[in-house]
Amino acid sequence: MTLADAAIGRPVRIRAVTLERDDAAWLDAVGLSQGEELVVLRRAILGGPVHVRTSSGGEFCVARELARHIELTVVSESEQDKGEPP
Amino acid sequence: MSATVALVGRPNAGKSSLYNAITGGHARVGNYPGITVDILECKLELPSGTAATIADLPGLYSVEATVDTGTDECVARGFIDRLRSEKRSFVVVQVVDPTRLALGLRLTRELTEVGVPLVVALTHKDVLKSEGRAVDVAKLSDAIGCPVVLVNARARDARAAVLAAVDDRLRKVLVADERATFDPADVAKGCVSDVATAAEKRRREFTKRADALLLHPVLGPFLFVGIMAALFAAVFLVAEPAKNLMDKLIALARAGVTAGLGKGLISSFIADGLVAGAGTVLVFMPQIVILTIALEILEASGYLARGAFLVDRLLRLLGLSGRSFLPLLMGHACAIPAISATRIVRDPRERLTTILVIPLMTCSARLPTYSLVLSTFLSHRSAFFRALVFVGLYFAGMLAGLLASWVLRRTATKGKGLPLVLEMPGYRVPQASVAARKAWQSSKRFLRDVGTSILVYAAILWVLLSIKMPGAEGRERPIESSIAATVGRIAEPVTRPAGFDWRINVGLIGSFGARELMVGTMGVINGVENASEAPAPLAERLRDAKKPDGSPVYTTRTGLALLAFFVLACQCMSTVAAIWRETKSWRWPAFVLAYTYVLGYAAAVIVYQVSRLLGVV
C-alpha cells in the first residue's frame, strides 16, 4: 500500500520511500521519513494532493505522484502511539 | 570585534516575527557576493557591547540533504557554510515552532552535528500557552546540548532574551561544541507536557475545524475562488485611487518642469523623458505595496498552503504545481510583484517557467489600454461586440499563459520536476508590523532594480521619438521625421500583413517599454493632443484616414490585430527588468521579449488575415 491509496483516518507507518536518494533525504528532513507514523486527513479532488498529519505534529500536502513512492504499513491498535504529538 | 548572528529555521517557524522583534523592523539588503536572494540584515549592539549583524536567512529544512542551486534553501545553507569557512565570529539562532517541536529538532540535530555555535529560540510562547502546552526549557537544553530560550516573537521582551543568549554563546565560541546525538521525537515527547483545560484543547482543534470547511472537496474550491476574488477586488479598490493620485502628481511635476524651463529640448528631455519615465515606475508603487501586504496576509495566516493544495492538480497538467498558483494569480494585477513572488516555488525549473509565462497574464495595465484601443479602433461597433472582445482578451491571456507553460516544460525548461511537498502550518493571525516591513522592502527593491532600468529606457525612448533622424526630410510634425518614424517606415513591409502602417509601428515603438503609451504616441503622430485622456478625437481621425484610392486606412480588422498583438507581446520594461533581477541573466528577459513578440506578431497576422476571410471589415 502506498500513501496515494491509504484510507482516510487510519494510522499508517512509512515502510519505505522509493525515490532517488537525494529526494528521499530531503523528504526525510522535511518530516516524512521511514518509520514515521501518519494519518491521511483528506485528498484533493481529481487526483490532487494528499493532506497528512504525522506523529511529529507536522501536517503536509503531498502531491499524489510523490505519494505513490511512499510505501506504508498499517499500524495495529496495539502499536498506536496513544499520546498526542508534542 | 564584530559578530554575525544568522537566523535560520523551517518555513513558518516564526522567523520573520522574531527578526522584527530583534531589529525593530529595521533592515537593509545585505551585499553577499554570489547570493541572488535578498538577505535582510541589521546591525546592532549585543548586551556586552559587541557589535553584531543580524541576518535573516530564507527557510531551511536541512543542512545535509541535497537541494537545487538557486533555491532559498540553498542560499541559506551557502550562507552558513560561508560563515563556517571564513572562521568568523558567529552564532546561528535556530527558530523553532514549539507546537511542532519534533520537526524543528531534526534541523537542530543536523546543526549540532556539523558543530555550528547554536542557540535555539522557541517562538509562539503565546500559542503554547493558549493551547495548554508547556515546554521544559532546561530539560530541552540539556537534551540537545545547546542554549534554549522560549519567547513570544511578537512581544518586546523577545529581543532581550534572544540577544542575551547570543551574547553568552559568543563568549563560549572557543569551547568545542558538544556534539549531541538525540532522537528528535523522543526529546520532544520528554520536554513538552500537556496541561490543557477543556477550552484550551478546543482551541487546538481550530485548524482542524477550519480545514474541514476550507479544504472541503466541494465547498473548498468555491471558497478559494471567492476569497481570492475578494482579496484582489480589495487590492484594486485601495490601489486605484492611490494610482490615480500618483498619475496626477507626475502630471503636475511634468507641467512644473515645462513651466520652469520653458519649451525646448532640455525641458522636453526632463519632462517627457525622465519625469515621465519615473512616473511609469511610480504608478505601480501602490499596487506593489498593497499586493505585498495581501501576499503576507495569505502566507502568514496559513491559507497560502491551502490554496496550493486546492489547485495543485490543475497546474500539474501544465507542468507547474500548486506553489505557482499565487504568482500566476498576482500576475493578473501586476507582473512585477508576481515575478518576485515566484521565490516561493522550490523547483527551479518550475519557478523559471512561472516567471516566463507571467507576462502573458492580463495585468491591470493592459485593461485601460484595451479600453483605449477598443474605443479608438472599434468605436463604431456595438457595445456588446466590444464587451465580448474585452472578455475574450482577458481569457486569451490566461489561456496563452497556460499553453506556454505546457510548451516550455517540454522544451526550454524541460527536466525532472520536484513534486509538491508543502508543510501546512496552523492558522495564525498575521502580524501588521511584519507585513509593513515586507511592503517597505519590496517597494525599495522595486525602485532600486526596476526604476533604474526604466529611467535608462525612458531616456532612450525620448531620443527615438524626439530627435530628427540624420538625413530625414523635414515634415509637418517633428515626430514624423524622428528616428522612431524612420524605423517605423522601414518596418512597414514586415508589419503590413498584420495591417500595421508606419504610424502604428511608431505607436508600437513608443509603447515598447510601457503598453499604456501606445494611444498617447498615436495621438502625437496623428496630431491629436491628450489622446490618452480623451481618445474620441483620435478615434475620429483614425476612422476618417483614407488611402489615395479612398478606402479607409484603419478598419475593425486593424483594431483586432492590434489587440491580438497586445495580448501576447511583453510591452513592459518593468517586467523585463524584474525578470532580469530574479534570473540574474539577460538570457531570460531576452527570451521573453523574443517569444512574446514573435507570438504577438504571428497572432496579429493571423487575426488580420482570417478576419478578412470571414468578411470582417
Boltz contact constraints between the chains, C-beta under 6 A:
constraints:
  - contact:
      token1: [A, 22]
      token2: [B, 66]
      max_distance: 6.0
  - contact:
      token1: [A, 25]
      token2: [B, 65]
      max_distance: 6.0
  - contact:
      token1: [A, 26]
      token2: [B, 65]
      max_distance: 6.0
  - contact:
      token1: [A, 29]
      token2: [B, 61]
      max_distance: 6.0
  - contact:
      token1: [A, 29]
      token2: [B, 62]
      max_distance: 6.0
  - contact:
      token1: [A, 29]
      token2: [B, 65]
      max_distance: 6.0
  - contact:
      token1: [A, 30]
      token2: [B, 61]
      max_distance: 6.0
  - contact:
      token1: [A, 30]
      token2: [B, 421]
      max_distance: 6.0
  - contact:
      token1: [A, 31]
      token2: [B, 103]
      max_distance: 6.0
  - contact:
      token1: [A, 42]
      token2: [B, 215]
      max_distance: 6.0
  - contact:
      token1: [A, 44]
      token2: [B, 309]
      max_distance: 6.0
  - contact:
      token1: [A, 45]
      token2: [B, 217]
      max_distance: 6.0
  - contact:
      token1: [A, 46]
      token2: [B, 313]
      max_distance: 6.0
  - contact:
      token1: [A, 47]
      token2: [B, 313]
      max_distance: 6.0
  - contact:
      token1: [A, 48]
      token2: [B, 312]
      max_distance: 6.0
  - contact:
      token1: [A, 48]
      token2: [B, 313]
      max_distance: 6.0
  - contact:
      token1: [A, 49]
      token2: [B, 309]
      max_distance: 6.0
  - contact:
      token1: [A, 49]
      token2: [B, 312]
      max_distance: 6.0
  - contact:
      token1: [A, 49]
      token2: [B, 420]
      max_distance: 6.0
  - contact:
      token1: [A, 56]
      token2: [B, 102]
      max_distance: 6.0
  - contact:
      token1: [A, 56]
      token2: [B, 103]
      max_distance: 6.0
  - contact:
      token1: [A, 56]
      token2: [B, 185]
      max_distance: 6.0
  - contact:
      token1: [A, 57]
      token2: [B, 100]
      max_distance: 6.0
  - contact:
      token1: [A, 57]
      token2: [B, 102]
      max_distance: 6.0
  - contact:
      token1: [A, 58]
      token2: [B, 100]
      max_distance: 6.0
  - contact:
      token1: [A, 58]
      token2: [B, 103]
      max_distance: 6.0
  - contact:
      token1: [A, 59]
      token2: [B, 424]
      max_distance: 6.0
  - contact:
      token1: [A, 60]
      token2: [B, 423]
      max_distance: 6.0
  - contact:
      token1: [A, 61]
      token2: [B, 309]
      max_distance: 6.0
  - contact:
      token1: [A, 61]
      token2: [B, 422]
      max_distance: 6.0
  - contact:
      token1: [A, 61]
      token2: [B, 424]
      max_distance: 6.0
  - contact:
      token1: [A, 62]
      token2: [B, 421]
      max_distance: 6.0
  - contact:
      token1: [A, 63]
      token2: [B, 419]
      max_distance: 6.0
  - contact:
      token1: [A, 63]
      token2: [B, 420]
      max_distance: 6.0
  - contact:
      token1: [A, 65]
      token2: [B, 419]
      max_distance: 6.0
  - contact:
      token1: [A, 66]
      token2: [B, 419]
      max_distance: 6.0
  - contact:
      token1: [A, 86]
      token2: [B, 101]
      max_distance: 6.0
  - contact:
      token1: [A, 86]
      token2: [B, 102]
      max_distance: 6.0
  - contact:
      token1: [A, 86]
      token2: [B, 188]
      max_distance: 6.0
  - contact:
      token1: [A, 86]
      token2: [B, 189]
      max_distance: 6.0
  - contact:
      token1: [A, 86]
      token2: [B, 192]
      max_distance: 6.0
